[in-house]
Amino acid sequence: MTKRSSIREGRNEGFFSRVYDVTRLVPYGRITSYGAIARYLGTAGSARMVGWALNSSHCNPEFIPAHRVVNRNGMLTGKHHFGNSTTMQQLLENEGFSVVDDRVVDFTEKFWDPMTEL
């Protein structure tokens, strides 16, 4: 059993931990959505729960690249959970993303889908 399949199947882990494990796998310079993570975990209707998990990720002692997770349209809907309203955008821009009006430009080209990538 690989680490990735154990994440998906939820072996010995809670939902938030599984969200964090998938989020850690999002490559630098790529972006995903709350819904894509939820679908990968087998909980397609729980995109909001993924968002709640990521809103709490700053409490985790390990780095969780929550800034790489946006809504299904590329909008920075979680930006207010990063200390101020520009931190999420700045983190994305540091990775080469362009963000205009709180939306990632070329979202579909940079989209990382755990269902096909893992």
N, C-alpha and C positions, 0 to 999 in steps of 0.2 A: 504494500500500500504506500503510495507516494504521499508526501506532505500535502501536495495540492489536492489530491482526492480526499484526504482526511479533512481538509478545510471544508470542502463542499459537502461532505457527508456529516459534518459536525461531530466528529468523534471526540468525546470528552471535553467539549468546549461550549461555552455559552454563545448566544447570538452576537453580542457585542465583540467578543474575542474573534469570532469567525469573520465579522466585518473588518476588523483591524488586520487580520491575516491577509485577506484579499487585497485590502487597500495598500498594504506594504508591497504587494507584487506589481502595482501599477508602475510601469517604467518611467523614469525621468523623461520629460518631454512628451508624455502621452497623458490622456485624460479619459475618465470614465464617468458613468452616471450612477446615481443612487439606485435606479431601477436595474441597471446592468448587474450591479453587485447583488441585489436582491434575487434576481433571476438565477444567477450563478449559484446562490446558496439554496435554491429550491423554494424560495419564499417570494414569488413574483409580486405579490400584493403588498410587500412590506418596504417599499422605497422610503417611506417616511421614517420607519424604524432604523433603516440604514443611516438616514440623516441624523436621527437622535443619537445613534451610536457615535457617529463622527463628531457631533457637537460635544460629546464627552471625551473625545480622544485626547484632549490636552492634559487630562488627568493621568494618562498612561505614561509610565516611565520610559517606554520606548517611543521613538519618533514614528508617528503615523502621518503619511503625506495626504492628509484630508483635503488639502487645497486642490488635489488632482481629481476630486469628485464634485461634479456639478449636476444640475438637473438635466432632464432629457433633451432640452433645447440648448444646452451649453451656457445657461444662466448661472451666475454666481449667487445662488439663493442662500448659501450658508455663510456668506461673507461677514455677517455681523457676529459670528462666533469666533473670529480670529483676533479679537482685541480691539480692532477698529475696522472701519468699513473699507479700508484700502489694502490691508495686509494680504488678503487672499489674492487680490489682483497682482500685487507686487511679487508674491511668491511665484505665481504663474508666469509673469513677465520675465522673472529671473531664469525661467526654464525655456524661454523663447516663444511663449504664447503671446498673441496679440489679443487684448481685451478692449472692446468698445461697448460703452453703455452697459457694463456688467455682463457682457456676453462674450464667450470665447469665439474669436474669428477662426474660420476653418475647423470648426468643432468636429465635423464628420471625418475629415482627413486625419485628425490626431486622436480620434476615438479609439480606446482600447476596450475590447469586449472580453471579459474573462471567460465567457462561454466558448469562444473560438480561440483565444490565446493560451488558455491553460489546458 
